Amino acid sequence: MKIISPNHVPLSDEELGMKIAKITAESAPEKIRTAFSRGLAPGFDPVQLFTGLYQLAVKYDELCDNIEQTLTGLPENIFTSAISGDLHPLVIDFIAYYPFGKKYHEVILSNKATADTTFARIAKTCNEKLANIIADNQHRLIRFPQIIENLYLNRATPMSTAARIIELAARNNLELSLEAYDEMKKALDLDPPEEEDPIDAALRAEELDQQFKNAEQVLLETAEDSSDEEVEQELKKKGVILSQLPVSARIRLAQLGTKFHRSQLIRDANKVVSMAVIKSPAITDAEVEEYSKNRQISEEIIRYICRRKDWLKSYRIKINLVNNPKTPVPTALLLLNSLRATDLKSISRSRNVAQVVRQAAANKIRNADKKR
């Protein structure tokens, strides 16, 4: 085990307490520190033991293997007693950070001393049960919005829970770094209102969660070389028609789904959904290249591609955009400056681009010929 998180720094003597500070100090005999790292700590309660092990781990790399073995081998009651007690937030985070602490995440989440950053890290990879526990802690979510972001992007978070935390963020005017957050907020007004009856609301949420799971699972179980028609048939067998899912669910599929999901949703009649596709963190350069030459795609998506400087590094995408009539003329003219002569000639003869773009391409060819 190595300490790889920059957040894990030594505690002060005041935070450690006199007994732990004395044992973990550099002036302490090495054999005492080594014995403590192996769990030989008579007279120390579980909180003191964990605090001392944390301090030794962040200060002495050579003791880390001993500490990992000690923590892995501790009885469950000792572990639970410590992490539900008055531990320093950094010590709790340290336990949550490593595999041996994973099965105690629920206890960690119930400790009021647990840092918001620890909640956010657990939210990123936790299971469905823990995702719901975290989502219910609205005070933390409002205080530290990164928890919402991580929960939303965690596949284990139920769709109904994801929708609920986005609604919480919007209601409290929180700023999230999710690329498609604007689209997520717009979906709140596009989806049907929540059921007033609690039982009906619960049944509706359960149905939505199952549909969303099915939509994801079909793609995992379907062969990569399956046609779109075959995939759609499998979805229908599971009772899933992508276009009939709520807008919020289609947006989340665009963020978490596969290339197939995105290829279908980019054509969605609702522009909020199609914009969420192009903003997906999972989208690849190859997909963007395909979309950039698609003349059936919405103008808003083409404009978004044009604004992404990282995508414009691709020569193929530049050519596609110049040849796409939905690309704004000023952008197309600007992109001409970086195209090769052979491509400029092709554009100058194309009837698919605006006349002003064709003329500009022809002028560049003539000017280049004059300089020779």
N, C-alpha and C positions, 0 to 999 in steps of 0.2 A: 504494500500500500504506500502511495506517495501523496503528499499534500499538493494538489494541483490547483486548488481554488485560491485566487488572490484575496478572496474575502476572509480566509481563515488566517488570522493574525494572532500573535500572542496576547493574552489578557494581562491587565495590570495586576500588581500585587494586591491592590484593594479589591479587584474583581475576583481574584483567586481565593483570598482568605489566607491568613498567616500560615496554616499548616501546609496547604498545597503550594503556596509560593516558596516555602522553604525547601520542599522536596524537589520541585521542578527548577530551582535556580541553578545556574551554571556552577555555583560554588558548592552545590550538594555533591556528595560522593557519587561517582558513576554507578557503583553497584546498587545504591539505593534507588536511583532513577530507573535502572534496568529492572530491578525487582518490582517496582511500582508498575512499569510498563507491562509486566507479565501478570498483573492482577493481584500481586502480593501486597495488599494494602490493609492490614488489620487496623481497626480503629477508625476507618473512614466509611462514611455512609455512601450510598449509591451516587448521590449528586456530587459529592467530593471526588469519588473515584472517576466519574466521567469527566469532570472538570480537569482533574489532573492528567488523565490520559490525553485529553484534547491539547493541553498546554505542552506536554511532552512531544506529541505528534507534530505540532507546528514549529517546535524549536529544535528537535533532534531527529533528523532523517533516519539515522541508524536504528532508531527504536520503533519505527513505523510498522515493521513486520510483526514485532512482538505485540504492539497495540491492536493490530488487526486481529491476531489470533485471540487475544484477550476478549475483545468486544464480540467476536464471533462465537466464542464459547461461553459467554455469560448466560446464566439462567434467565428465562423470560421474565420472571418476577422482578429480578434486579434491574433489567433493562426498562421495564415498564415503570417501575418505581422512580428511576432516574429521570426519564424523559417526560414524565408527567409532573415532576417536581420543580423546584425553583432553580432550573438550569439557566445559564447565560444563553441568550439567543444564538451566539456564535457556536456554542457547543451543540445546541439542538440542530443547527444547520449542518454542522460537521457530521452528526449522526445520519441526518437525512440524505446527505451527499453520497454516502457510500452504500454498496449493495447490502451490507449486513444490517442496515437500518431500514430497509425497504418495508419489511413486514410490520414495522412499528409506525408507519406513516400516519395511520389513523389516530394513534395516541399523540403524535407530534402535532397534528392539526387541531387537536383539542386543547393544547397548551397555549394559554394566552400570551406567554412569553415568546412563542415562535414568531420569527421575523416575517414580514410580508414577502421578502425576497425568497424565503424558504417555501412559503405557500406557492409562489409563482413557479419555482422550480418543480415542486411536486405536481402542480397543475399541468405541466407540460407532458408528463408521461404516465400519470396515474390511471387507475382503472375506473370503471363507471361509478362504482359506489363512492370512491373518494372524490370524483369529479362533482357529484351531487352534493357531497358534504361541503366542499369548497364553495360551490355556487350558492349555497344557503347562507354563507357568511357575507352578507351584503355590505356590511360596514368595511370589511377588508377590501372587497372588490372596488368600492368607491374610493377608498383611500389609496389603493395601489392598482391602477387599471391594467398593469401588465399581467395580473392574474387572469383577468377577463380574456386578454389576447391569447394567453397560453391554453386556457380552457377551451376556447373556441376552436383552436387549431389542433386540439387533441382528439383523435378519432374516437376515443372511448367516451367522450362527452356526448350524452344523448342529444339529439337534435332539438328536442323541446327545451332542454337546459341551455343549449347554445343560444336559442332564440330569446330565452328569458334574460340571460345576462347581457345580451346586446340591447334589449329593451331597457334594462337597468342603466346601462351606460348612456343611452340616448336621453333617458328621462332626467339624468343627473348632469347632462351636458359634459360628459367626460370625453377627452380626446384619446383616441386609440391609434396605434401605429399600423393597424390592419389596412392593407392597401385598398380593399373594397369596403371600408367602413361606411363611406357615404352611401353606397348601394345598400348596405345592410340596414341603415337607418331609413332609407326610402321604403324598404320592404315592409317596415312596420305599419305603414299606411296602406300597403297594397294587399296584405294578407287579411283573411277574415278576422273579425274581433274574437277575443277569447270567450269561451263559454262561461256564462254566469254561474251555472250550477257546478259546484266543485267536482261532482262525480262525472258529469259530462266532460268537463275540462280535463280530468285525469285520463279518461278513456280516449279523448282526442289526442292528448299528448303521447299516450302509449302507442296509438295507431301511427302517428307521425314518426316516432322513434323507430318502429319496426319497418316502416316503408323506407326510411333513410338507410337503415342497416342493410336491408335487402338490396337497395340500389348500389351500395358499396360492395356487398358480398358477391353479387353476380359477376362483377368484373374480376374479382379475385379468383373465382372458380372457372372462369371462361378462358379458353385457350387464346393466346396472344394473336394467333392468325385468324381468329373468328371474324366473320364479316359483321358490319353494323347491324344487318338484318337479323343475324343469329343472336347477337347480344340483345337486341330489342325483344326478340321472342322470349329469351330467358328472363328478361325483366318483367314481361307481361305475365309469365308463369308465376312469378312472385307477387303479382298484383301491383307492379310498379310501372307507371307511365310518367316519364320525367316531366313532361309538360304539364301534368296535372298535380305535381307536388307544389306546395306553397312556395311563393317567391323566395322566402327566407331559406328554405331547404335547397332550392336550386342554386342559390348564391353560395351556400356552404359546400354543396357538391362541386361547384366550380373552383372552390378553394382547396378542397381535400381530395377530390376525385381523380380519376385517371384521364388519359388522353381522350378516351372515348367519351367520357362525361363532357369534357370541354368541347370536343368536336360537335356534340349535339347542342350544348347550351349556348355556344357562340352564335347559333342560328335562332335562338329563342326570340319569340315575337316581342317579349318584354325587354326593352333596351337596358333596364336595370340589371337584368340577369346577364345579358351578353357582355356588358361592361365589366361585370364581376369576373367573367372568364379571362379577359385580357389582363386583369389585375391579379390573377391567381399566382401565388408564390411557387406553384408547381409547374407553371407553364415553361416550355422549353423554347430555345431559339428556333428549332425546326418548326414548331407550331406557329410561332410568330411569322416565320418566313411564309408559311402556307396562308395565314390570314392576311398578310400584307398584299398578296396578289389576288385575293378574293374580291371580286367586284360586287358580290351580293351582300357583303358585310356592311354594317352600318358606318356612316361617315364618322360618328363619334369614336368608334374603335380605331379607324384609320388615323384620326387626329391624335389619339392617345399614343399609338405606335410612333407617330412622327415626333412626339415630345420626348420619347425615351432615347436619350443619347447613347445609352449602352447598346440598344438594338440597332441604332443607325451606324454602328461600327461594321455591321455586316454588309458587304457589297451587294449580296443577293437581295437583301431587304430594301436597300436603296433603289435598285433597279425596279423591283416590284412596286414600290411606292410611286415612282415616277410614271410607271405604266398604268397605275390605278387611277381612274378618273375621279375617284372620291378623295384623292389626296389634294389638300389645298394648293392652289396654283403657286403661291409664293414659296411654299415648301418644296414643291416639285422643281421649281426654277433653281432653288438653292442647291438641291441635290444633284442637279446636272453638272455642277462644278467638279464633282468627284467621280464622274463616270468616264469610262474608256471610250475612245473614238468609235470602236465598232458598235458599242451600245448606243452612243449618241446618234449614229447613222440609222440604227433600227428605230429609235424613238422619233427621229425626224420624219420617218415614213409612216409611222403608226397613226391609224384613224381612231384609236381608242383613247388618245390623250387630247387635252385641250390644244387648240390651234396655237395659242401663245407659247405653250411648252414645245410643240413641234418646231415652231419658228426659232425659238431660243436654241434648241439643239442643233438646228441647221446652221445658225449663225456661228455657233462654237466650232463647228466643223470647218466652215469657210475661213474663220479667223486662224484656226490652226494650220490650214493649208497655206495661207498667206505668209506665215512665219517660217515656212520651210524654205 
